Amino acid sequence: GSEICDKKRAMWRDLTKTQDLGDTFKVDWSEIERPDLLTSGQTCVDYSSSGPRTGEDGTTGWMFTAQVDPILTLQPKAFVLEMVANAVNIHRGREVDKVVSRLSEAYHVQTKVCKTASFGDGSNRTRLFIIGFHKELSDVVRSYTFPESDKADSISLRAYAEPDARVPESYWRYHDPEALTSFHNPLIPGKLHKIAQRNKGMGHSSNPNAIYSWDSIANCQTTHNGGGQRPALSWKRGQPIDTTRLMLPIEAVRVASLHQSYLEW
């Protein structure tokens, strides 16, 4: 593992029982044992649709293209790279093309934008995956195809929910129903189902503006667990929305298909 945040470095060591090497771009990778599989998810802020959209010209966006250097130095037998799907729209996909082109010198490379809800994670995320198999391997790797979804797009957030009785008071929010903008959008499997809005914009993580139903997938969780909230589990369509609650940490862990040991982190 390679990471600069002290807390994430400690988390890596705790969860994997392996060494963290520090800054990816300061490690002498020529001294590191060649891995069979390398995975990488570089900082995405400069590629996010809600970010500055500066790509490799941004504060951290250069890391996405610069990761090619350590990969070509290490020469792993295979790699899996992940980035926000919006990267294909930044500079007309210039950075994505650069990564794929350079890695294609030594690897059979494929790319695909995947919807996480179609593969078992019940949140509204799409991600770009770039995978590669080293050309020294058997030609059978040329026939690799991305797996098809084995999950129906009917994941319901209810499957991840804690009962209302277990929700601490600090997670409940109270509203004047007449002050909310209500929606009567149809429930579409695999999509967010917004039922009300408190105000314009996203709103603070302590009281997000968007209110979704429990019968859709989850909104993308922000660092501070914001982005959306939901009514009580007992709420039924047509009833006024006067009480909502934030997502609990254990629910966020479940939505991301993480092991419960991640919870304390």
Kinemage of the C-alpha trace (Angstrom):
@kinemage 1
@onewidth
@group {chain A} dominant
@subgroup {mainchain}
@vectorlist {calphas} color= white
{ca gly a 1} P 0.000 0.000 0.000
{ca ser a 2} L 1.027 3.605 -0.537
{ca glu a 3} L -0.689 6.530 1.165
{ca ile a 4} L 0.247 9.908 2.684
{ca cys a 5} L -2.615 10.311 5.202
{ca asp a 6} L -1.458 8.987 8.582
{ca lys a 7} L -4.911 7.715 9.521
{ca lys a 8} L -5.365 5.897 6.224
{ca arg a 9} L -1.879 4.428 6.534
{ca ala a 10} L -2.792 3.077 9.958
{ca met a 11} L -6.071 1.749 8.585
{ca trp a 12} L -4.230 -0.047 5.766
{ca arg a 13} L -1.871 -1.735 8.209
{ca asp a 14} L -4.717 -2.717 10.506
{ca leu a 15} L -7.000 -4.131 7.826
{ca thr a 16} L -4.378 -5.823 5.635
{ca lys a 17} L -1.546 -6.588 8.121
{ca thr a 18} L 0.898 -5.417 5.442
{ca gln a 19} L 3.314 -2.519 5.049
{ca asp a 20} L 2.378 0.958 3.839
{ca leu a 21} L 5.150 2.578 1.802
{ca gly a 22} L 4.060 6.220 2.050
{ca asp a 23} L 3.856 8.637 -0.869
{ca thr a 24} L 3.266 6.779 -4.145
{ca phe a 25} L 5.344 9.296 -6.035
{ca lys a 26} L 8.352 9.225 -3.712
{ca val a 27} L 8.853 5.458 -3.502
{ca asp a 28} L 11.710 3.861 -5.424
{ca trp a 29} L 9.540 1.240 -7.110
{ca ser a 30} L 12.550 -0.424 -8.713
{ca glu a 31} L 13.383 -1.744 -5.229
{ca ile a 32} L 9.898 -3.193 -4.603
{ca glu a 33} L 8.957 -6.822 -5.298
{ca arg a 34} L 6.972 -7.259 -8.490
{ca pro a 35} L 3.277 -7.819 -7.682
{ca asp a 36} L 0.926 -10.201 -9.469
{ca leu a 37} L -1.899 -7.688 -9.238
{ca leu a 38} L -1.748 -3.925 -8.673
{ca thr a 39} L -4.828 -1.893 -7.829
{ca ser a 40} L -4.947 1.891 -7.771
{ca gly a 41} L -7.543 4.578 -7.187
{ca gln a 42} L -5.924 8.007 -7.412
{ca thr a 43} L -7.460 11.205 -6.025
{ca cys a 44} L -10.554 12.076 -8.058
{ca val a 45} L -11.456 15.655 -7.044
{ca asp a 46} L -10.158 17.265 -10.253
{ca tyr a 47} L -12.155 14.795 -12.365
{ca ser a 48} L -15.414 14.861 -10.433
{ca ser a 49} L -18.462 16.549 -11.956
{ca ser a 50} L -18.840 18.450 -8.663
{ca gly a 51} L -15.146 19.434 -8.570
{ca pro a 52} L -13.076 21.994 -10.501
{ca arg a 53} L -12.860 19.684 -13.552
{ca thr a 54} L -9.236 20.635 -14.124
{ca gly a 55} L -7.969 17.094 -14.697
{ca glu a 56} L -4.200 16.695 -14.697
{ca asp a 57} L -3.847 20.485 -14.567
{ca gly a 58} L -5.371 20.539 -11.084
{ca thr a 59} L -3.867 20.297 -7.610
{ca thr a 60} L -4.057 16.486 -7.418
{ca gly a 61} L -5.344 15.467 -10.852
{ca trp a 62} L -1.798 14.931 -12.133
{ca met a 63} L -1.598 11.784 -10.011
{ca phe a 64} L -3.993 9.915 -12.301
{ca thr a 65} L -1.630 10.167 -15.275
{ca ala a 66} L 1.587 10.045 -13.202
{ca gln a 67} L 0.654 6.647 -11.737
{ca val a 68} L 1.649 5.120 -15.072
{ca asp a 69} L 5.343 5.592 -14.235
{ca pro a 70} L 5.403 3.375 -11.117
{ca ile a 71} L 3.181 0.828 -12.864
{ca leu a 72} L 5.590 0.523 -15.785
{ca thr a 73} L 8.488 0.331 -13.325
{ca leu a 74} L 6.864 -2.434 -11.268
{ca gln a 75} L 5.545 -4.313 -14.308
{ca pro a 76} L 2.759 -6.144 -12.406
{ca lys a 77} L 1.243 -9.089 -14.242
{ca ala a 78} L -2.128 -7.335 -14.092
{ca phe a 79} L -3.610 -4.080 -12.835
{ca val a 80} L -6.996 -2.567 -12.016
{ca leu a 81} L -7.286 1.227 -11.996
{ca glu a 82} L -10.377 3.075 -10.814
{ca met a 83} L -11.508 6.675 -11.318
{ca val a 84} L -14.759 8.647 -11.315
{ca ala a 85} L -16.634 8.081 -14.557
{ca asn a 86} L -16.613 11.800 -15.365
{ca ala a 87} L -12.910 11.504 -16.200
{ca val a 88} L -13.927 10.525 -19.746
{ca asn a 89} L -15.472 14.004 -20.112
{ca ile a 90} L -12.526 16.029 -18.804
{ca his a 91} L -10.525 17.567 -21.656
{ca arg a 92} L -12.507 15.234 -23.964
{ca gly a 93} L -10.942 12.247 -22.251
{ca arg a 94} L -7.366 13.418 -22.773
{ca glu a 95} L -6.035 12.057 -19.488
{ca val a 96} L -7.811 8.718 -19.855
{ca asp a 97} L -6.423 8.341 -23.374
{ca lys a 98} L -2.927 9.181 -22.114
{ca val a 99} L -3.065 6.511 -19.383
{ca val a 100} L -4.433 3.864 -21.740
{ca ser a 101} L -1.952 4.695 -24.508
{ca arg a 102} L 1.142 4.516 -22.310
{ca leu a 103} L 0.074 1.331 -20.539
{ca ser a 104} L -0.808 -0.311 -23.846
{ca glu a 105} L 2.905 -0.476 -24.659
{ca ala a 106} L 3.272 -3.384 -22.222
{ca tyr a 107} L -0.312 -4.458 -21.520
{ca his a 108} L -3.542 -5.557 -23.147
{ca val a 109} L -5.783 -2.784 -21.812
{ca gln a 110} L -9.556 -2.518 -21.558
{ca thr a 111} L -11.807 0.155 -20.081
{ca lys a 112} L -15.400 0.234 -18.938
{ca val a 113} L -17.684 2.542 -16.995
{ca cys a 114} L -19.553 0.440 -14.437
{ca lys a 115} L -22.579 1.200 -12.309
{ca thr a 116} L -21.882 -0.042 -8.786
{ca ala a 117} L -25.534 -0.806 -8.075
{ca ser a 118} L -25.389 -3.409 -10.847
{ca phe a 119} L -22.630 -5.277 -9.006
{ca gly a 120} L -23.952 -5.397 -5.454
{ca asp a 121} L -23.101 -1.991 -3.931
{ca gly a 122} L -26.402 -0.227 -3.376
{ca ser a 123} L -25.342 3.361 -4.074
{ca asn a 124} L -25.712 5.780 -6.946
{ca arg a 125} L -22.138 5.591 -8.223
{ca thr a 126} L -20.582 5.024 -11.628
{ca arg a 127} L -16.868 4.365 -11.933
{ca leu a 128} L -14.359 4.085 -14.759
{ca phe a 129} L -12.263 0.932 -14.561
{ca ile a 130} L -9.072 0.433 -16.572
{ca ile a 131} L -7.711 -3.108 -16.477
{ca gly a 132} L -4.620 -4.556 -18.068
{ca phe a 133} L -2.865 -7.895 -18.462
{ca his a 134} L 0.839 -8.008 -19.233
{ca lys a 135} L 1.690 -8.972 -22.801
{ca glu a 136} L 4.114 -11.597 -21.512
{ca leu a 137} L 1.143 -13.673 -20.368
{ca ser a 138} L -0.653 -16.196 -22.533
{ca asp a 139} L -2.705 -14.799 -25.406
{ca val a 140} L -5.795 -16.009 -23.570
{ca val a 141} L -5.807 -12.666 -21.724
{ca arg a 142} L -6.726 -10.968 -24.984
{ca ser a 143} L -10.160 -12.568 -24.730
{ca tyr a 144} L -10.872 -11.096 -21.289
{ca thr a 145} L -14.226 -9.342 -21.029
{ca phe a 146} L -15.657 -7.372 -18.150
{ca pro a 147} L -18.146 -9.378 -16.104
{ca glu a 148} L -21.813 -8.778 -16.712
{ca ser a 149} L -23.958 -7.676 -13.821
{ca asp a 150} L -25.157 -10.525 -11.623
{ca lys a 151} L -27.366 -8.201 -9.601
{ca ala a 152} L -30.777 -6.932 -10.613
{ca asp a 153} L -31.092 -3.146 -10.630
{ca ser a 154} L -33.747 -3.462 -7.943
{ca ile a 155} L -31.525 -3.073 -4.892
{ca ser a 156} L -33.514 -1.423 -2.125
{ca leu a 157} L -31.866 0.608 0.583
{ca arg a 158} L -34.248 -1.057 3.009
{ca ala a 159} L -32.009 -4.116 2.858
{ca tyr a 160} L -29.218 -2.102 4.523
{ca ala a 161} L -31.351 -0.197 7.036
{ca glu a 162} L -31.267 -0.325 10.808
{ca pro a 163} L -34.709 -0.277 12.447
{ca asp a 164} L -35.931 3.197 13.394
{ca ala a 165} L -35.837 2.201 17.063
{ca arg a 166} L -32.043 1.803 16.877
{ca val a 167} L -31.417 5.243 15.366
{ca pro a 168} L -29.930 7.686 17.923
{ca glu a 169} L -31.804 10.931 18.453
{ca ser a 170} L -28.871 12.911 17.032
{ca tyr a 171} L -29.576 11.389 13.583
{ca trp a 172} L -33.224 12.506 13.406
{ca arg a 173} L -34.326 15.767 11.741
{ca tyr a 174} L -37.715 17.458 12.029
{ca his a 175} L -39.468 19.512 9.346
{ca asp a 176} L -42.511 21.575 8.522
{ca pro a 177} L -44.055 19.461 5.717
{ca glu a 178} L -45.439 22.589 4.031
{ca ala a 179} L -41.917 24.010 3.746
{ca leu a 180} L -40.738 21.023 1.693
{ca thr a 181} L -41.010 20.688 -2.053
{ca ser a 182} L -42.564 17.283 -2.609
{ca phe a 183} L -42.049 15.114 -5.698
{ca his a 184} L -44.122 12.319 -7.140
{ca asn a 185} L -41.411 10.769 -9.268
{ca pro a 186} L -41.954 7.144 -10.287
{ca leu a 187} L -39.762 4.565 -8.595
{ca ile a 188} L -37.269 3.310 -11.195
{ca pro a 189} L -35.136 0.299 -10.162
{ca gly a 190} L -31.461 1.131 -9.810
{ca lys a 191} L -32.097 4.892 -9.680
{ca leu a 192} L -32.357 7.462 -6.915
{ca his a 193} L -35.963 8.135 -5.893
{ca lys a 194} L -36.263 11.691 -4.593
{ca ile a 195} L -39.466 12.372 -2.694
{ca ala a 196} L -38.793 15.852 -1.288
{ca gln a 197} L -36.337 18.751 -1.203
{ca arg a 198} L -35.708 21.128 1.691
{ca asn a 199} L -33.921 23.890 -0.190
{ca lys a 200} L -31.712 24.556 -3.209
{ca gly a 201} L -28.385 22.790 -3.563
{ca met a 202} L -26.948 19.887 -1.573
{ca gly a 203} L -27.144 21.473 1.869
{ca his a 204} L -24.850 20.881 4.827
{ca ser a 205} L -24.024 17.288 5.740
{ca ser a 206} L -25.741 17.799 9.101
{ca asn a 207} L -29.094 18.318 7.361
{ca pro a 208} L -28.931 17.551 3.604
{ca asn a 209} L -31.577 19.101 1.379
{ca ala a 210} L -32.443 16.022 -0.688
{ca ile a 211} L -34.856 13.504 0.797
{ca tyr a 212} L -35.022 10.056 -0.826
{ca ser a 213} L -37.201 7.004 -0.296
{ca trp a 214} L -35.949 3.750 1.209
{ca asp a 215} L -37.081 1.855 -1.890
{ca ser a 216} L -34.318 3.203 -4.131
{ca ile a 217} L -30.535 2.913 -4.041
{ca ala a 218} L -28.540 5.196 -1.732
{ca asn a 219} L -27.161 8.576 -2.650
{ca cys a 220} L -23.369 8.813 -2.843
{ca gln a 221} L -22.062 9.376 0.664
{ca thr a 222} L -19.910 12.439 1.202
{ca thr a 223} L -16.885 12.421 3.512
{ca his a 224} L -19.106 13.685 6.338
{ca asn a 225} L -21.984 11.295 5.500
{ca gly a 226} L -24.142 13.957 3.864
{ca gly a 227} L -25.756 14.246 0.449
{ca gly a 228} L -29.204 12.981 1.400
{ca gln a 229} L -31.543 11.739 4.094
{ca arg a 230} L -34.665 9.586 4.325
{ca pro a 231} L -37.983 9.488 6.200
{ca ala a 232} L -38.740 6.940 8.884
{ca leu a 233} L -38.883 3.365 7.601
{ca ser a 234} L -42.581 3.305 8.468
{ca trp a 235} L -43.336 6.259 6.152
{ca lys a 236} L -45.671 5.514 3.243
{ca arg a 237} L -46.147 7.429 0.020
{ca gly a 238} L -48.797 10.100 0.374
{ca gln a 239} L -48.073 10.779 4.027
{ca pro a 240} L -46.584 14.138 5.058
{ca ile a 241} L -42.821 14.154 5.675
{ca asp a 242} L -42.216 15.733 9.039
{ca thr a 243} L -39.422 13.464 10.281
{ca thr a 244} L -36.291 12.261 8.485
{ca arg a 245} L -33.011 10.676 9.462
{ca leu a 246} L -29.413 10.656 8.352
{ca met a 247} L -27.687 7.469 7.271
{ca leu a 248} L -26.007 5.641 10.127
{ca pro a 249} L -22.311 4.688 9.811
{ca ile a 250} L -23.206 0.976 9.885
{ca glu a 251} L -25.645 1.530 7.001
{ca ala a 252} L -22.967 3.334 4.987
{ca val a 253} L -20.582 0.423 5.592
{ca arg a 254} L -23.207 -2.056 4.404
{ca val a 255} L -24.004 -0.043 1.271
{ca ala a 256} L -20.318 -0.103 0.328
{ca ser a 257} L -20.115 -3.889 0.900
{ca leu a 258} L -17.423 -3.337 3.516
{ca his a 259} L -16.664 -5.696 6.367
{ca gln a 260} L -17.940 -4.605 9.770
{ca ser a 261} L -14.326 -4.294 10.972
{ca tyr a 262} L -14.166 -1.117 8.854
{ca leu a 263} L -16.765 0.555 11.052
{ca glu a 264} L -14.428 1.895 13.726
{ca trp a 265} L -12.317 3.515 11.019
